[in-house]
């Protein structure tokens, strides 16, 4: 290998080497090679899942350098994670004998930091400006709000943090934010003063890095032209995840003549909640007059049936740029579909399949359990713990280690044992009740002085601390003698935990919704515990929660199953994937159903499917424990969109349904569980007994599932949860329901 050296005119000729260029391009398929060899023009590379996009991006950089089209310091490459940037640099080092240390390859924040350091005076920053992480930023906001006498209960500091960062990520300063009411005007005032405080102290937060850098380039023509002359080639990874400000920053750097080489996949745009704008891809085509759109459709990861399922699903989305994944590999196995009676049965089936796969030689680390919401992990974790299977929650915490669950358990622990100082300290000011750090310090000093517990000291403290004691006493009194699930439900409601998360707004609202789902799942966990254990006391449940909270999480080097949300799974791949909880309201999520926009949810399902290399399971349950009660749901509409020839039903694929022919003669018809409604629905006999959990069809309301019934015959009525119309009570005499 040639020694490393710095680019210069004297060594540029070394790159005009046909043999080296040939080795760079070796092994690329025709589309990949076409992307790498594009002339110096803006282009969009639609890179499907598993199509080798990282290789194309890195090889493009190496090709531009090796053919003397650009120097190593004359291009800029943007990624979304430090890990991806390091991988790109490592690959380049293996391809070319160059010093990569000075190259501009990094994340948006990293590159903006570098630019601001180099031009700190022009950016009105001290040379040694410091960067606030999320925790430091929150502390700075709390300090400022205290100085401004801002009520932190009316304006929660974390909500204020998201208000400030969210506006900056949209490219807005405080004076540009429209405030229609006094509440928003006060938030804008804090925003403005926060910016002033950061300026005085010489610090910037993460969102400020990009906004400050954008403003620097926008107002300083000489500096902007300097970088436009330098970076003739700008390459961007995961372009579908860019937000509006990031795209504006890229446009400033590209100017009128530079080449923007964007690699992305609109079918994998799943981060709208973080501000990502999939529409940037369409804007790129217009703004840069892109003539070259190259589609990387050959997949090197999955077998054919898996890709066919993904293609069929995503074809239902609107406004796609369009591509179709294919592979040289064989069709492989059909996709396995399992319909469980309950969520517990679903988890038990998955555990048995994992055991069998392990016996066949598939390592646990090559298997993943995917779910739409974190709350779904609880039942799965319980089944894995019971079976003694090692697992690792990827990109998140185990159920009983999540913040909101620990808060709820702390209330229960303190109710059960008032001497539990750790529990008291965790919740004495959560939700916020005006008990500050100094008050807690005084409480600890008093307990130490009189050699007593914090609880005893709190009972004598007076004011807000004594009021907290009253809350706990009221919870203990109100829940005495109640069943465990009802204790849980009462505590969550009357402790203020539910209201705290319900009141979150802005960027924090989505996270709060997940925490509420987890709290509801805690009630279900209590109900299951009562069902499975003779000792269903609160003490026994708290012991159970402690035992399941930590010891079963596998170490980094241990062979262990992966549990994760579909969002966390993006970019990963596994031999076997289980996609669980495929029911309406879970996946797709109810919020998307209510909004009438399933495109991003469908992209999320597409990402989930394409994580599997060899074997894919799709599972759902007829009933699921929610809020401590059994609920009956409908199968996910996404399953309907998959071609039946690709599916292997482990459970019975067909169900009997009564229909009538044109002569009104009753016949027995066997149709797919996901087939359409009968053309002439028949009313049930007045004596029919509707089974809870039974799927039915109504001419007006469509498909639904029976959730309750009262009476019989013409005097009876039935409650049906309809997929589109919600829950309704129908009189049997007029219901005109058809069993599916």
Steps between C-alpha positions, in 0.01 A plus 500: 500500500625847414600724792249759615556851378331836472339586168695728272577568134816294516312185596170543315633290213518194725121485487478472122541128538260279297583196711410681822176634353412154377551350845276767654217414264542125518197321636256787446179420318411714193284747695753540779776557246288756312450692825871494584607613151248784461649824366528805723128573529233486766336161531255304710581137572189312610662228707263226607541299819804272484613639165853598604454876534794546739729325255376721216546820699849410618608372158371821341730702729795274422425516126484881495837519678671226297395657169634841607154660490542625855757506778429327833447843659282623215191297574254489787309187609214515750363211703247484784703315762861506615505123457412531131762771451771285660402203286528713186846623598613145581383372162670787319826429680483142373430614143754780454842596639388838630501685829132513591552704816445837334205395288161661559300187581261509793154571634314826441578610856863393481568683174321815617705496819817477293395792283403716796832428674686615192295821471402568859548878467271525197248282689523730805625220722805466727770272365449260789118492488353198676220273380209423732372145494130438564545482879709818516250681281213402731695621804568834328130541420399421860750756631370763259134433580571539870670834438203613287245379761338270245260246655660162428168321554321707238809495278681167561874550427521191281209623290676836471814319385314328220328824402837674459676213320203427275482857375875515441483181295241674282744788456308742724635748753282625785392816317384288205269273703135599472335531842121511484433497873659611830612145580707472180627857535646411838676199349641722225631740767683214670633388160641847430655533845643147476679594177634814667619301802681249277665783310621662825639172627657394168310173466286340228259208502476235227223668301689831521802346325312449175295820518802718586701343218216549251463866601876549471507375141178680405621847603872471416532485123880476496501208739216330315680530168820369661333174599307475176832526312654240730227236515422426137359162603257464791381151587213426740400168657143419616371806317137407572564582868606863448292774660421837335795686655750229408383514139528880495856471636590254224352730235713790625817292477413359158421836343420507131771279357614237751396137483271370776510120506209390721446138601172405663180298494163671523346162591706498820416852619370428852617796709242770436456532877862619516443760231614295199333612178474233232389779264861621488563229241243648262635849570850382417384385157347842431755730666807334345340405167607142561524299179650188652280290729659161538308223673692240697246219506712188524483380859791305654329422829166320469345207318249564223174440687594754764578762236181423307300558818678831564442615141130409510450685828679824413330520159190618687672825600435823316755737343787253496798553277466129429725196492468121527744288699627175350769244574712237329432274797218247490145564617569340835238407756149638510429756768359331808178647643373410846166602651505464879204493732660749741814709525632246753444221246677709238805536725496126586496409131794731430700346785444149366604603149815661638587179685451296183711738293774479763493122475540539123816703553374858467669715765280715721689810389380426145136535604296814574157569648356822362205694635336833419490636857731446795208397721464178299834373626364420849316179406788389279758567771294306755482197269874513427589529868274206584665292227852594612588658164759780495391820334614855450274803451663691216478878508283505811442376853339186630141553602550518877801732460316774311472835673122513523478141626758572771299806605180296527672220690652755739151617597398139563816425696453803724135409558609151601800610706531862611859435618612469134708819472604433140139479388413820685788694347403386151141628515488773764512759221377297205274614355627844596334630818732787594733305730844625407847359551557711812182368665611143431845572645338638817284189520807276478680707764202471736477124450870466573482726807212310659614157373171435324370425151430769242130414529493581872691822437261591218197452723634774729636730230183690418407678176530323165701212644222410742251533215698231316467274806125560481495385137664169589272447800195569283620246242552238769155558645315506167661178370468291816340167412485568123620240246856560380408637151257747656765611749732565208238691303404718800862585583587596143198728478511665843877535536498742207719282278237455228409869498869596486560306178160592352588869533825475303491698177721573201791272417463328838144388429594189303739378768235569766251290305741206512543546874122496546484177300763351729304604810188338359705189434601500867132452588488207257813360660326507839194326357715225349690463827174446687397238245828309523578514873331380816653784697361807325596752766664833424816382678519191281454708184771747600736208564412360156571839336840522671598148395408569137657845486865429436660163532383359167643774280783336309853639495648652187699188411228248587296317236162663553176572323435859387183682607431840348248736349486513122644853511806368684541217247569724200843426356520154661445152358439154643468140387152479657258779585173486694266796440255485788169660593368542147161637599316818407584766754835342581656468156387718330489721807166649601628857462569441131161336452328797663696742279406305189862484384660157503788575262770533765360202695518296181859612447569384855354158419714494184809564710398220738452245220831582333700436820461123440750305292364145505192455716218738589214450747190721521298452819184648647249421774122486508502654848754706688519625857476881496447717809468179700198385298461267205443679169411342168655652193508468124789360305731761346397637162864458393456122498221541244745671268735202480445248217356180643733279295791640701347402836507171691231494766613307804152541646190417285490728202129475424191565708139409432263785422128489430399656169191495282476441127270695272213261579539583872610141565739473792834350402832440672784696343866476595692817446833639610500652843605821324262474205238757403151530639217290352304676231164430672549492877249287690344591834564249777223295650338674800612205706865532395755522781776745408836392631725768651800535272301395192574700185190633325394715204238777491373658176541857630788478747712233331714248687517476876542268795245415770615633839187456716136382487187530710176301496392264223265485207329818381538655845877462501773728379865466410800733526729503198833677460501600132826559319392834357196606703622418851299327773119478467213321676255342253157348568496139376162556339647759264872426510526317165839361590675229303765280664835503324 
